[in-house]
Amino acid sequence: MVPAPPELSDEALIKETIAQAPLFAPSKEAQYPFGIVYKAPWETEYDGVAIAARRAACAIRRTGVPVFLQSENHMFVKDGIVRRVIYSELPDDVLHEIDHISDIQHRQTVLTVRHVVPTKSKLESILYPREICAESKEFRELFRKTLVLYSAWEHNVIEKDIVKLLNFFGRLWVPCRDNKRWLEASGVDASKIEVMPHPLALRDPMRSTKRSTTPRPYRFLNISKWEPRKAQHDLIGGFLIAFKPADDVQLVMKANPFARIPSKYPESPGESIKQWLKDPRVVAKGWTQDNIAPRLEILWPRKEEGFAGTTCQRQTVLSRKQMAVLYAQCDCYVSGGRCEGFDLPAFDGKVMGLRLIAPAFGGPRDFLMNTDIQLGPDPSPGKLTYEPEAWYMAPLESRWVNHGAEDFATAMKEAHRMRNSVQTPFPVENYSIDVIGKRMRASLNRLAAELGFDLAAINVDADK
């Protein structure tokens, strides 16, 4: 009689099971022979760069070419904290948007799109990866020609060292026409630069949400990070200079802290309001701590004494659908950015049908229709007088448009005067995901052809 094997302890049983298990998951054949890699910091739900990257990668995939959306650094921001990416912890809306392109499905990468904030160190890391440093000059040049850089620029002058790096790339995509002008004027090869606006998502609530028709005050809206470049302090002052407490108007602002910075700029909306309530122009309009709250609503995440003995605190993490509802209850979007690469909130305002107040400079210039209102002075090169704060690390020659509180006041009074006039429709379809996707695909096709590859022949969805 064969004796029964001895019983194993739980610990021994676990060790034996592990020892017999395969070390790796079984591999599988790539579904497609060729494809595109789109590498970007795409994981944060409400970050502007991440939003734009997800939309653009999906737009390219809709043209029939396989796309792998690769993480830039495997980090994302959640609840204000930078975290290491664990795929299952990403927001459901983000996963739903990109799930079909979050895993590589092709064998050979034809071209790579790098969607980044363009600092010198970042560009060097893209162009000089350790893996190619020992290769021949010809190999390095060919590798760099397969790279497409997609970046928004927030300075109108580009440093010479960066210009030299940019000219190594195969293509340079920028989201607005002013970005193209600034790069060309700084010495970047014009043949490499193409304007690629950020596309509108396929089922974006900004398109489907109807504007509110309920009787209410005329509402101005601004959404931005709290920093000098965004000029919210001047916007608050302009509103208080333009209107009186009895006027049937409101200013709604949604702002998030940016950084503690060595600047004279107020650290928060509450601090800004306190300063403006001491201004003679504001006092003359009749504004006080007791009457300002009904006319000025600020969505700000920190508890802070702001006005009328109350706080400026509200819930500021809003879903895309909630954001669309917020826009739908307003009438005019105010873009105060002194130098914007695109300005997604201003774009959303035009998609929703709001009138726009914005400087004719940077991204918002492309959105201004003839029934919108230009903010501030003529932004021609000789009239750009705002010198960026030193900690923005802008090139020494860089200047921004210099609008102040009086400019905001003039523009907002004009918008209120025009409140019942008809607006010129905004060409929303020009920014649809399929229209922009086709533009991106055509650019990639041309670059691939220059490198001897027929990317235009690939359409993996043709038979579906």
Secondary structure, DSSP 8 states (H G I E B T S, - for coil): ---------HHHHHHHHHHHS-SS------SEEEEEEEEE----SS-HHHHHHHHHHHHHHTTT--EEEEESSSEEEETTEEEE--GGGS-HHHHHHHGGGSS--EEEEEEEEEE----HHHHHHHHS-GGGTTS-HHHHHHHHHTEEEE-----SS--HHHHHHHTTSSEEEESSHHHHHHHHHHT--GGGEEE----B-TT-HHHHS----S---EEEEEEEEESGGGTHHHHHHHHHHH--TTSSEEEEEEEEE----SSSS-SSHHHHHHHHTTSHHHHHTT--TTTSGGGEEEEBSS--EEETTEE-B------HHHHHHHHHT-SEEE---SS-S--HHHHHHHHHT-EEEE-SSSGGGGT--TTSEE-SS---GGG--B---GGG---TT--B----HHHHHHHHHHHHHTTTS------GGGGBHHHHHHHHHHHHHHHHHHTT--GGG--TTTT-
